[in-house]
Amino acid sequence: MDSSKPVKAVKDVVEAAAAKVADVLTSEIPGKPGSAPATLDEPTTPVGPLPPKKEQGTPDTRTPTGAETGVPATDKGQQGAYLTTSQGARLRDTDHSLKAGPRGPILMQDHHFREKITHFDHERIPERVVHARGAGAHGVFTGYGTAAEVTKAGFLAKGKETPVFVRFSTVLGSRGSADTVRDTRGFATKFYTDEGTFDLVANNIPVFFIQDAIKFPDIIHAGKPHPDREIPQAQSAHDTFWDFVSLHTEAQHHTIWNMSDRGIPRSYRTMEGFGVHTFRLVNAAGETALVKFHWKPKLGVHSLDWEEAQIAAGVDPDFHRRDLYDAIEAGAFPEWELGIQVLPDTPEETFAGVDLLDPTKIVPEELAPVQPVGKLVLNRTPTNFFAETEQVAFHLGHLPPGIDVTNDPLLQGRLFSYVDTQLTRLGGPNFSQIPINRPHAPVNDMLRDGFHQHAVHAGVAPYRPNSLDGGNPFPTDEDAFADLPVVVAEAPKVRANPVSFDDHYSQVRLFWLSMSPVEKEHIIRAYTFELGKCYEQAIKERQLQCLANVDPVLCAEVAKGLGLPAPEPTVPLADVQPSPALSQVGRTWPADGRLIGIVVDPAVGLDDVGAVRRAVFAAGMVPLLIAPYGGMVDGTPVQRTFATARSVEFDAILVAGAPAPAADALPARDAKAGAAGSVAVDPRVLLLVDEAWRHAKAIGAWGNGRTVLQEAGVAGTPGVVTAESGAEALAAVQQLLAAHRVWERFPASVA
């Protein structure tokens, strides 16, 4: 604990903040399913559609060609109090099909049944081949004005606010897969600028598996479930993945990022985003610069423990999605700063020896600092998941004036692939007219007809030049997007990479050497687990050879776990300087929106639990009361019971009592109960504390709760604090939360 911030001082701050909250019930626990509470009996008095929940938003009410309509957002939803057909005819019954008598066959004339079942049969569209599992949110981006020297893009001007929609996702899994799998995450942002839509399609890892887009089908086919058995789902711990990356060694850099804690983020809110590619910017004077885009989370970069991720996948497959939406509902709006690494636009397109067109390489932040250019705040959840999150369509070619692409061969291929994908998924070329995709700039594109055409185009001359429509639309140089006149060197047509793309190991070693000891332990564990799930011995040995070319300690430790000899490197080990910016450990961050589990014992009263609960709310966090049974305890609502609670959903645990085994602490009813009756404390509480301890979380106790720490055998260990009052325990835990985890609890065996 930071000795410069004694617990007493933090306790005073906590109590002062708590005093601002008049009553515990004025703050709400997020997760309310509807905008009005449910009634015990089925409602019978007709009412109109209920309004959206306070945290929900919808796409702007724009026409298909970008004009504001001024129509309230609710006008896009259901209308009226009565059930109708899709054509507006009211219905008296939707529970019974039309039959020839009560026991007769259904009649072909039943148009209502036909409409209802036909629409249901066609509710699904093809899921994305990659990034199928996603979650989206609305927000606003505010420019800082600090990018004016390098780009004329208007949305980056000082104080300029631009609506956005962000979609987070995993790459490999299907729509129904779990959130917490080890995988790359997408971080795609649609900026609805008044100069045209800008899509920044980022990942939470700054490099990719491949250098050329022609290899994209190969890496995805290798990472996806095996085609014969369709297993394993949403993971890379299988033969085809490791067969590919061990043979295609340019993938090793992305792979080590994925084997690090970056592959299992704690939350979308604690996840960095990277544009991966190098882009070219142009300012008002026509001067160009090369840049890499970065999203920096306000809460810092924070990840799950591997066991925690596995438990969460079973207990709550929607872990990340729920966290995002609950945080927005609770008012803990997720925030990121957009930053750019500005690099000189030289003919060589290199910087500090790094080929800027190679998407498997980074530029260390110590060499090119990330300069903040704006802030993103997500403040509204979707009103309808399908209409917004599932139908949103991103494309790297959606560029505003001031931003252009480079010749990165992976980026070039994506410029083709993204449009091609939408044609199948969204039923034709007019996907930009779906409300979530509609631009916030005037559209006059001369594109006509096709499936799902929602615009009603006037005029008779959708061509240029014309005189019949008065010459409209006219080209212009004013505020227009311009393809920059970059000189392309004369060269023969070849299927080849530049020589500079051949270095596949130096930056992998850079990443490894930049990790803290505990992060290295996690990387060793990840490689050992993933390769241990492979069947073919040759694939394990081949990947060990790749690791030998990265670092002998990494290779030896993974080989030890696999029971195989560690090979010698086949290339010289790169002499690289570590980049501290790559490590997640060693700094402190705000605790906004963290979930605090509070274990109580109703048999002995709540002591000062009410005050602690108010203090947690006042600190911008969410308290969840954990009790033997649901309902109310001393007038305070219970959010979790010993049967329903698992440590994975909490960022820290406070123990206010030592509850005896509850009535349902029976192994036949709840496997977590274990040997119920053999201990003085409910065994599920001990399991809760033990799991939190194993996952390096902060734990605090006061009063009888100190007995639980003794029973669990964790008292006196790092990050486990006891106090005389709940306020003091909370204050100590808050200090520990700033570092995310208490990693000093588990000394690393590697340096």
C-alpha positions in Angstrom: 0.0 0.0 0.0 1.2 3.5 -0.8 2.6 4.9 2.5 2.0 8.4 1.2 -1.8 7.8 1.4 -2.4 6.3 4.8 -5.7 4.4 5.3 -6.9 7.1 7.8 -6.7 9.8 5.1 -8.4 7.7 2.5 -11.1 6.7 5.1 -11.9 10.4 5.7 -12.3 11.0 2.0 -14.6 7.9 1.7 -16.7 9.1 4.6 -17.0 12.6 3.2 -18.1 11.2 -0.1 -20.6 8.9 1.6 -22.1 11.8 3.4 -23.2 13.3 0.1 -25.5 10.3 -0.5 -28.7 10.8 1.6 -30.0 7.3 1.4 -28.7 3.9 0.1 -31.8 3.4 -2.0 -31.2 6.5 -4.1 -28.5 4.7 -6.1 -29.6 1.8 -8.3 -27.8 -1.4 -9.1 -27.4 -1.7 -12.9 -29.1 -4.5 -14.8 -32.8 -3.4 -14.7 -34.4 -5.2 -17.7 -37.1 -2.7 -18.7 -37.9 0.9 -18.3 -40.8 0.1 -15.9 -41.1 -2.5 -13.2 -43.0 -5.7 -14.0 -46.4 -6.2 -12.5 -47.4 -9.4 -10.7 -50.5 -9.9 -12.9 -50.6 -9.6 -16.7 -51.5 -6.0 -17.7 -55.0 -5.7 -19.3 -55.3 -1.9 -19.7 -54.0 -0.9 -23.2 -51.0 1.4 -23.0 -48.6 2.6 -25.7 -45.0 1.4 -26.1 -42.9 2.1 -23.0 -40.1 4.6 -23.5 -36.5 3.3 -23.8 -34.5 3.0 -20.6 -32.6 6.1 -19.6 -29.2 4.7 -20.7 -30.5 3.6 -24.2 -30.0 5.5 -27.4 -30.7 5.0 -31.1 -29.2 6.1 -34.4 -29.9 9.7 -35.4 -33.2 10.1 -37.2 -31.8 10.8 -40.6 -33.1 10.2 -44.1 -31.3 7.6 -46.2 -29.4 10.5 -47.8 -28.2 12.0 -44.5 -30.7 14.8 -43.8 -31.9 15.5 -40.3 -35.6 14.8 -39.9 -36.3 16.2 -36.5 -38.4 13.1 -35.8 -38.3 11.8 -32.2 -36.2 8.7 -31.9 -39.2 6.8 -30.4 -41.1 7.3 -33.7 -38.8 4.7 -35.3 -40.1 2.1 -32.8 -43.5 0.4 -32.4 -46.5 2.7 -32.6 -49.9 2.5 -30.8 -51.3 0.4 -28.0 -52.7 -2.4 -30.2 -51.3 -5.5 -31.9 -51.4 -5.2 -35.7 -50.1 -7.0 -38.8 -47.0 -5.5 -40.5 -49.4 -3.5 -42.6 -51.1 -1.9 -39.6 -54.4 -3.9 -39.5 -55.4 -4.6 -35.8 -55.6 -8.2 -34.6 -57.9 -9.7 -32.1 -55.9 -12.9 -31.6 -52.3 -14.1 -32.1 -52.3 -17.2 -30.0 -54.4 -19.5 -32.4 -54.0 -20.3 -36.0 -57.1 -20.3 -38.3 -58.4 -23.9 -38.4 -61.3 -25.8 -39.9 -62.9 -26.3 -36.5 -61.1 -26.5 -33.2 -59.5 -29.9 -34.1 -59.2 -29.3 -37.8 -56.2 -28.5 -40.0 -54.8 -25.0 -40.4 -56.3 -23.2 -43.4 -54.0 -21.8 -46.2 -55.9 -18.5 -46.0 -54.5 -17.7 -42.6 -52.5 -14.7 -43.7 -51.6 -13.6 -40.2 -50.0 -17.0 -39.4 -48.2 -16.9 -42.8 -46.8 -13.4 -42.1 -45.8 -14.2 -38.6 -44.1 -17.5 -39.2 -42.5 -16.4 -42.5 -40.9 -13.4 -40.8 -39.7 -15.5 -38.0 -38.2 -18.1 -40.4 -36.1 -15.2 -41.9 -35.1 -13.3 -38.8 -31.5 -14.3 -39.0 -28.9 -13.0 -41.4 -25.5 -14.5 -42.0 -23.2 -13.8 -39.0 -19.8 -12.2 -39.7 -17.2 -14.8 -40.7 -14.9 -13.1 -38.1 -15.9 -10.7 -35.3 -19.3 -12.4 -35.1 -19.5 -12.1 -31.3 -19.8 -8.3 -30.5 -21.3 -5.6 -28.3 -21.9 -2.0 -29.3 -22.6 1.4 -27.7 -23.3 4.9 -28.7 -21.2 7.9 -27.6 -19.5 11.1 -28.5 -16.0 12.0 -29.6 -14.6 15.5 -28.7 -11.5 16.8 -30.6 -8.7 18.5 -28.7 -7.5 20.6 -31.7 -4.0 19.2 -31.3 -4.0 17.4 -34.6 -4.3 20.5 -36.8 -0.6 20.4 -37.7 -0.9 17.0 -39.4 -4.5 16.7 -40.6 -7.3 18.9 -41.9 -9.9 16.4 -40.7 -12.6 18.5 -39.2 -13.8 16.1 -36.4 -10.4 16.6 -34.7 -10.9 20.4 -34.3 -10.8 21.8 -30.8 -14.1 21.2 -29.0 -15.7 19.6 -32.0 -18.2 16.9 -30.9 -18.9 14.0 -33.2 -21.5 11.2 -32.6 -20.0 7.7 -32.7 -21.0 4.1 -32.5 -18.4 1.6 -31.3 -18.5 -2.2 -31.7 -16.3 -4.4 -29.6 -15.9 -8.1 -30.7 -13.9 -11.3 -30.6 -12.4 -12.6 -33.8 -12.8 -16.4 -33.8 -16.0 -17.3 -32.0 -19.6 -17.5 -33.3 -22.3 -15.1 -32.1 -23.1 -17.5 -29.3 -19.6 -18.0 -28.0 -18.3 -16.7 -24.6 -16.9 -13.2 -24.1 -13.9 -14.2 -22.0 -12.1 -16.6 -24.4 -8.4 -16.0 -25.3 -8.7 -14.1 -28.5 -8.0 -10.8 -30.3 -10.7 -8.2 -29.8 -12.0 -5.8 -32.3 -12.5 -2.1 -31.4 -14.3 -0.6 -34.4 -15.5 3.1 -34.2 -17.9 4.8 -36.6 -17.5 8.6 -36.5 -20.5 10.3 -38.0 -18.6 13.4 -39.1 -20.2 16.2 -41.0 -17.5 15.6 -43.7 -18.5 12.0 -44.3 -18.3 8.9 -42.2 -14.9 7.8 -40.8 -14.5 4.1 -39.7 -11.5 3.4 -37.6 -11.5 -0.4 -37.5 -9.0 -1.2 -34.7 -8.0 -4.2 -32.6 -6.8 -4.5 -29.0 -3.5 -5.8 -30.4 -1.4 -3.4 -32.5 0.0 -6.0 -34.9 -1.6 -8.7 -37.0 -0.8 -12.4 -37.8 -0.1 -11.7 -41.5 1.6 -9.2 -43.6 -0.4 -9.6 -46.8 -4.2 -9.7 -47.0 -4.1 -12.7 -49.4 -3.2 -14.8 -46.3 -6.3 -13.7 -44.4 -8.4 -16.7 -45.4 -5.5 -19.0 -44.3 -5.1 -17.6 -40.8 -8.8 -17.6 -40.2 -9.3 -21.1 -41.5 -6.5 -22.2 -39.2 -7.9 -20.4 -36.1 -11.5 -21.4 -36.6 -12.9 -24.8 -35.4 -11.7 -27.8 -37.3 -13.9 -28.3 -40.3 -14.7 -32.0 -39.6 -15.9 -31.7 -36.0 -16.6 -28.0 -35.7 -14.5 -27.9 -32.5 -13.0 -26.2 -30.5 -15.1 -23.1 -30.5 -13.7 -19.6 -30.0 -10.2 -20.5 -29.1 -6.7 -21.1 -30.5 -5.7 -24.0 -28.3 -5.8 -26.6 -31.1 -3.6 -28.2 -33.8 -4.6 -26.2 -36.9 -3.9 -22.8 -35.3 -0.4 -23.8 -34.0 0.3 -25.7 -37.2 -0.1 -22.5 -39.2 1.6 -20.0 -36.9 4.6 -22.2 -36.3 5.1 -22.6 -40.1 4.2 -19.0 -41.0 6.5 -17.3 -38.5 5.5 -13.8 -39.3 2.5 -14.6 -37.1 4.7 -15.0 -34.0 4.5 -11.4 -32.9 0.7 -11.3 -32.9 0.7 -14.7 -31.2 2.8 -13.7 -28.2 0.5 -10.7 -27.7 -2.4 -13.1 -27.7 -0.7 -15.4 -25.3 -0.1 -12.5 -22.9 -2.8 -11.0 -20.7 -3.9 -8.8 -23.6 -5.7 -11.9 -24.9 -8.1 -12.0 -22.0 -9.1 -8.4 -21.1 -10.9 -7.7 -17.9 -13.4 -5.4 -19.7 -13.8 -3.6 -22.9 -13.5 -0.5 -20.7 -9.9 -1.5 -19.8 -8.8 -2.4 -23.3 -6.5 -0.5 -25.6 -7.3 -0.2 -29.2 -4.8 0.1 -32.1 -5.4 1.0 -35.8 -2.7 -1.6 -36.7 -1.9 0.0 -40.0 0.1 3.1 -40.9 -2.2 5.8 -42.3 -1.3 9.0 -44.2 -2.6 12.3 -43.0 -2.6 15.6 -44.9 -3.0 19.1 -43.4 -4.6 22.2 -44.8 -1.3 23.2 -46.4 -1.1 19.9 -48.2 1.8 18.5 -46.0 1.6 14.8 -45.2 2.7 12.7 -42.3 2.4 9.0 -41.5 0.5 8.0 -38.3 -0.5 5.1 -36.2 -3.8 5.4 -34.2 -4.1 4.4 -30.5 -7.0 4.2 -28.1 -5.9 4.7 -24.5 -8.5 3.7 -21.8 -9.1 6.1 -18.9 -9.1 3.1 -16.5 -5.8 1.7 -17.8 -5.2 -1.7 -19.4 -6.4 -4.5 -17.1 -6.9 -8.2 -17.8 -8.5 -11.3 -16.4 -6.6 -14.1 -14.7 -6.7 -17.2 -16.9 -8.6 -19.3 -14.4 -11.0 -16.4 -13.8 -11.6 -16.2 -17.6 -12.4 -19.9 -17.7 -14.8 -19.7 -14.8 -16.5 -16.6 -16.2 -17.0 -18.3 -19.6 -19.2 -20.8 -17.8 -20.8 -18.7 -15.1 -21.5 -15.7 -17.3 -20.7 -16.1 -21.1 -21.9 -12.4 -21.5 -19.3 -11.1 -19.0 -17.8 -8.3 -21.2 -21.1 -7.3 -22.8 -22.8 -7.1 -19.4 -19.9 -5.1 -17.9 -20.1 -2.6 -20.7 -23.9 -2.0 -20.5 -24.0 -2.1 -16.7 -21.3 0.5 -16.5 -23.1 2.9 -18.9 -26.4 2.3 -17.0 -24.6 3.1 -13.7 -23.2 6.3 -15.1 -19.6 5.1 -15.1 -19.2 6.0 -18.8 -16.3 4.3 -20.5 -13.7 6.7 -21.8 -10.7 6.5 -24.1 -8.3 9.1 -25.5 -7.5 8.9 -29.2 -3.8 9.3 -29.8 -1.5 9.3 -32.8 2.1 8.4 -33.3 3.3 11.0 -35.8 6.0 9.7 -38.1 7.8 11.5 -41.0 6.4 10.7 -44.5 9.7 9.7 -46.2 10.1 7.9 -49.5 11.4 4.8 -47.6 8.3 4.8 -45.3 10.4 3.6 -42.4 11.1 4.9 -38.9 13.9 3.8 -36.5 14.5 0.7 -38.6 10.8 -0.3 -38.6 9.1 -0.7 -42.0 5.9 1.2 -41.5 4.0 -0.8 -44.2 4.6 -4.1 -42.2 1.4 -4.7 -40.1 3.3 -7.2 -37.9 5.5 -4.5 -36.4 5.1 -1.7 -33.9 6.9 1.6 -33.3 7.7 1.6 -29.6 6.1 4.6 -27.8 9.4 5.5 -26.3 10.6 6.3 -29.8 7.4 8.0 -31.0 5.2 9.2 -28.2 1.5 8.9 -28.5 0.0 12.4 -28.8 -3.6 12.7 -27.6 -5.9 14.3 -30.2 -9.4 13.7 -28.7 -11.6 11.9 -26.2 -14.2 9.2 -26.7 -17.1 8.7 -24.2 -19.6 5.9 -24.5 -22.9 7.1 -22.9 -25.8 5.2 -24.4 -26.5 1.5 -25.0 -28.4 0.2 -28.1 -32.2 0.2 -28.0 -32.2 -2.8 -30.4 -29.2 -5.1 -30.7 -29.9 -6.4 -34.1 -30.8 -3.1 -35.7 -27.7 -1.4 -34.4 -24.9 -3.7 -33.2 -25.6 -6.5 -35.7 -26.3 -4.4 -38.7 -23.5 -1.8 -38.3 -21.2 -2.0 -41.3 -17.6 -0.8 -41.1 -15.2 -0.2 -43.9 -11.6 1.1 -43.9 -12.4 3.0 -47.1 -14.8 5.3 -45.2 -12.4 8.2 -44.9 -13.0 11.9 -44.4 -10.8 14.6 -46.0 -7.5 14.7 -44.3 -7.0 11.0 -43.8 -5.8 8.5 -46.4 -4.4 5.0 -46.6 -0.9 3.7 -47.3 0.4 0.8 -49.4 0.3 -1.6 -46.4 -0.6 -4.9 -48.2 -2.9 -6.0 -45.5 -4.7 -2.7 -45.4 -5.0 -2.7 -49.2 -6.8 -6.1 -49.1 -9.1 -5.0 -46.4 -10.2 -2.0 -48.6 -11.7 -4.6 -51.0 -12.9 -7.2 -48.5 -15.1 -5.1 -46.2 -17.5 -3.9 -48.9 -17.6 -7.4 -50.4 -18.7 -8.8 -47.0 -21.6 -6.4 -46.6 -23.2 -7.4 -49.9 -23.9 -10.9 -48.5 -24.6 -10.1 -44.9 -26.8 -7.1 -45.4 -28.6 -8.1 -48.6 -27.2 -5.8 -51.2 -25.3 -2.6 -52.0 -27.5 -0.2 -50.0 -26.3 -1.1 -46.5 -25.3 2.5 -45.9 -29.0 3.4 -45.8 -29.6 1.2 -42.7 -30.2 3.7 -39.9 -27.1 2.8 -37.9 -25.0 3.3 -41.0 -26.6 6.5 -42.4 -24.1 9.3 -42.8 -24.5 12.6 -41.0 -23.4 14.5 -44.1 -25.5 15.2 -47.2 -25.4 12.3 -49.7 -25.7 12.8 -53.5 -23.9 9.8 -54.9 -25.7 8.9 -58.2 -26.0 5.3 -56.9 -29.4 3.9 -57.7 -31.8 0.9 -57.1 -30.7 -2.4 -55.8 -32.0 -4.5 -52.8 -33.3 -2.4 -49.9 -33.3 0.9 -51.6 -34.9 3.3 -49.0 -34.1 6.6 -50.7 -36.6 8.0 -53.1 -34.4 9.7 -55.6 -35.7 12.6 -57.7 -34.5 13.7 -61.1 -33.9 11.8 -64.3 -30.2 12.0 -64.8 -28.1 10.0 -62.3 -25.0 10.5 -64.5 -22.3 13.1 -65.2 -22.2 15.3 -67.1 -25.9 16.0 -67.5 -28.1 19.0 -68.4 -31.5 17.5 -67.6 -31.0 17.8 -63.8 -29.3 21.2 -64.1 -25.9 19.5 -64.0 -26.5 18.3 -60.4 -24.5 16.9 -58.7 -21.3 18.9 -59.2 -17.7 17.9 -58.3 -15.9 20.3 -56.0 -12.4 20.9 -54.5 -14.0 22.6 -51.5 -13.6 20.4 -48.4 -13.4 17.4 -50.6 -11.6 14.0 -50.1 -8.6 13.8 -52.3 -6.5 10.8 -53.2 -3.0 12.0 -52.3 -0.6 12.0 -55.3 1.8 9.6 -53.7 4.6 8.6 -56.0 4.6 4.9 -56.8 8.1 3.6 -57.5 8.6 1.9 -60.9 8.8 -1.9 -60.4 8.0 -5.1 -62.0 4.8 -6.9 -61.0 5.8 -9.6 -58.5 4.2 -11.8 -55.8 6.7 -11.0 -53.1 7.4 -9.1 -49.9 10.2 -6.5 -49.4 13.3 -7.9 -47.6 12.4 -5.7 -44.6 9.4 -7.9 -43.9 11.6 -11.0 -43.3 12.4 -10.2 -39.6 9.9 -12.3 -37.7 11.5 -12.5 -34.3 13.1 -9.2 -33.1 9.8 -7.6 -32.1 8.5 -10.8 -30.5 11.6 -10.7 -28.3 11.0 -6.9 -27.7 7.6 -7.7 -26.4 8.8 -10.6 -24.1 11.6 -8.5 -22.6 9.2 -5.6 -22.0 7.0 -7.7 -19.7 7.1 -7.7 -15.9 8.0 -11.0 -14.2 4.3 -11.8 -13.4 3.3 -11.1 -17.0 6.1 -13.4 -18.3 4.7 -16.1 -16.0 1.3 -15.7 -17.6 2.7 -15.9 -21.1 4.6 -19.1 -20.2 1.3 -20.5 -18.8 -0.6 -19.6 -21.9 1.8 -21.2 -24.3 2.0 -24.3 -22.1 -1.8 -24.6 -21.9 -2.4 -24.0 -25.6 0.3 -26.2 -26.9 -0.7 -28.8 -24.4 -4.1 -29.0 -26.0 -2.5 -29.9 -29.4 -2.5 -33.6 -30.4 0.4 -33.6 -32.8 3.9 -33.8 -31.2 5.6 -32.3 -34.3 3.5 -29.1 -34.0 4.5 -28.6 -30.4 8.2 -29.2 -31.2 8.0 -26.8 -34.2 6.5 -24.0 -32.0 9.1 -24.6 -29.4 11.7 -23.9 -32.1 10.0 -20.6 -32.8 10.1 -19.7 -29.0 13.8 -20.7 -29.0 14.3 -17.9 -31.5 12.6 -15.5 -29.2 14.1 -16.2 -25.8 15.8 -19.2 -24.2 14.0 -18.8 -20.8 10.6 -18.6 -22.5 11.4 -21.7 -24.6 12.8 -23.7 -21.7 9.9 -23.0 -19.3 7.3 -23.9 -21.9 9.2 -27.0 -22.9 9.4 -28.1 -19.3 5.6 -27.9 -19.1 5.2 -29.9 -22.2 7.8 -32.5 -21.2 9.9 -31.8 -24.2 13.5 -30.8 -24.7 14.2 -27.1 -25.4 15.8 -26.7 -28.8 18.6 -24.2 -29.6 17.8 -21.1 -31.6 18.3 -21.2 -35.3 18.8 -17.5 -35.7 20.8 -15.0 -33.6 18.8 -13.5 -30.7 17.8 -9.9 -31.5 19.5 -7.2 -29.4 16.5 -5.0 -28.6 15.7 -2.3 -26.0 12.6 -3.1 -23.9 9.5 -0.8 -24.2 8.0 -0.3 -20.7 4.8 1.1 -22.4 4.0 -2.5 -23.4 3.6 -3.7 -19.8 0.2 -3.5 -18.0 1.8 -3.5 -14.6 3.4 -0.8 -12.4 0.9 2.1 -12.6 -2.3 3.2 -10.9 -5.7 3.9 -12.4 -9.2 5.1 -11.4 -11.6 2.6 -9.9 -14.7 3.9 -11.7 -17.4 1.4 -12.2 -15.7 -1.4 -10.3 -17.9 -4.1 -8.7 -17.5 -4.6 -4.9 -18.9 -7.7 -3.4 -20.0 -7.3 0.3 -20.5 -10.6 2.2 -23.0 -10.2 5.1 -24.3 -12.3 7.9 -28.0 -11.4 8.6 -27.9 -13.4 11.9 -25.7 -10.8 13.6 -26.9 -7.7 11.9 -25.3 -5.5 9.2 -23.1 -3.4 11.5 -22.0 -0.5 9.2 -22.7 -2.2 5.9 -25.2 0.5 4.9 -22.6 3.2 5.3 -20.1 1.2 3.3 -22.6 0.6 0.6 -23.3 4.3 0.3 -19.6 5.0 0.2 -19.0 2.6 -2.6 -21.8 4.3 -4.6 -20.3 7.7 -3.8 -16.9 6.6 -5.0 -18.3 5.8 -8.5 -18.3 2.0 -7.9 -21.1 -0.5 -7.6 -21.8 -2.5 -4.4 -23.4 -5.9 -4.6 -24.7 -7.4 -1.3 -24.0 -11.1 -0.9 -26.2 -12.9 1.6 -27.4 -16.5 2.4 -30.7 -15.8 0.8 -32.3 -13.2 -1.5 -34.8 -10.5 -0.9 -34.1 -7.9 1.8 -31.8 -8.0 4.8 -32.5 -5.3 7.4 -34.2 -3.2 4.7 -31.3 -3.5 2.3 -31.7 -5.4 -1.0 -29.6 -8.5 -1.7 -28.1 -8.7 -5.2 -26.4 -12.1 -4.9 -26.7 -15.1 -2.7 -24.1 -17.7 -1.7 -25.6 -19.9 -4.4 -25.4 -17.4 -7.2 -22.2 -15.5 -6.4 -18.8 -16.3 -7.9 -15.7 -14.2 -7.4 -15.2 -13.6 -11.1 -17.8 -10.8 -11.3 -16.2 -8.8 -8.5 -13.2 -6.6 -8.6 -12.8 -6.8 -4.8 -14.4 -8.5 -1.8 -15.4 -7.0 1.5 -16.4 -9.4 4.3 -18.7 -8.0 6.9 -19.7 -11.2 8.7 -18.9 -14.9 9.2 -22.2 -16.5 8.2 -22.8 -20.1 9.2 -23.7 -22.7 6.5 -27.1 -21.7 5.1 -30.0 -24.0 4.7 -29.2 -24.6 1.0 -25.5 -25.4 1.7 -26.0 -29.0 0.6 -23.7 -30.7 -1.8 -26.7 -32.3 -3.5 -28.2 -28.9 -4.2 -25.1 -26.8 -4.7 -21.8 -28.4 -5.6 -20.0 -25.3 -4.3 -21.2 -26.1 -0.8 -18.7 -29.0 -0.7 -18.5 -30.6 2.8 -21.2 -28.4 4.4 -21.3 -28.6 8.1 -17.6 -29.3 8.6 -16.7 -25.7 9.1 -18.2 -22.8 11.0 -18.5 -20.6 7.9 -20.6 -21.4 4.9 -18.2 -23.1 2.5 -19.4 -21.1 -0.5 -18.2 -17.9 1.2 -14.8 -19.6 1.8 -14.7 -20.6 -1.9 -15.6 -17.0 -2.9 -12.7 -15.6 -0.8 -10.3 -18.3 -1.9 -11.1 -17.6 -5.6 -10.7 -13.9 -5.2 -7.3 -14.5 -3.4 -6.1 -16.9 -6.2 -7.0 -14.3 -8.8 -4.9 -11.6 -6.9 -7.9 -9.4 -6.0 -8.0 -7.1 -3.0 -9.9 -8.5 0.0 -11.0 -6.5 3.1 -12.8 -7.5 6.3 -13.9 -6.0 9.6 -15.8 -7.3 12.6 -16.8 -11.0 12.4 -15.6 -11.0 8.8 -12.0 -11.4 10.0 -12.9 -14.9 11.1 -13.6 -15.7 7.4 -10.1 -14.7 6.4 -8.7 -17.0 9.1 -10.9 -19.9 8.1 -9.9 -19.4 4.4 -6.2 -19.4 5.4 -5.5 -16.0 3.6 -5.2 -13.7 6.6 -2.0 -11.6 6.7 -1.1 -12.2 3.0 -0.5 -9.4 0.6 -3.6 -7.5 -0.4 -5.7 -9.0 2.4 -6.6 -6.2 4.9 -8.4 -6.1 8.2 -9.8 -3.1 9.8 -11.9 -1.9 12.8 -14.7 -0.5 10.6 -16.2 -0.9 7.2 -15.0 2.5 6.1 -11.4 1.7 6.9 -11.6 -1.6 5.1 -13.1 0.0 2.1 -10.5 2.7 2.1 -7.7 0.1 2.1 -9.3 -1.9 -0.6 -9.7 1.3 -2.8 -6.0 1.9 -2.6 -5.3 -1.6 -3.7 -7.8 -1.4 -6.6 -5.8 1.4 -8.2 -3.2 -1.1 -9.3 -5.9 -3.5 -10.5 -4.4 -6.6 -8.9 -2.1 -7.6 -6.0 0.5 -9.4 -8.0 3.0 -9.3 -5.2 0.9 -12.0 -3.6 2.5 -14.5 -6.0 6.3 -14.0 -6.5 7.4 -14.8 -10.1 10.0 -17.5 -10.8 11.4 -15.7 -13.9 13.0 -12.3 -14.0 
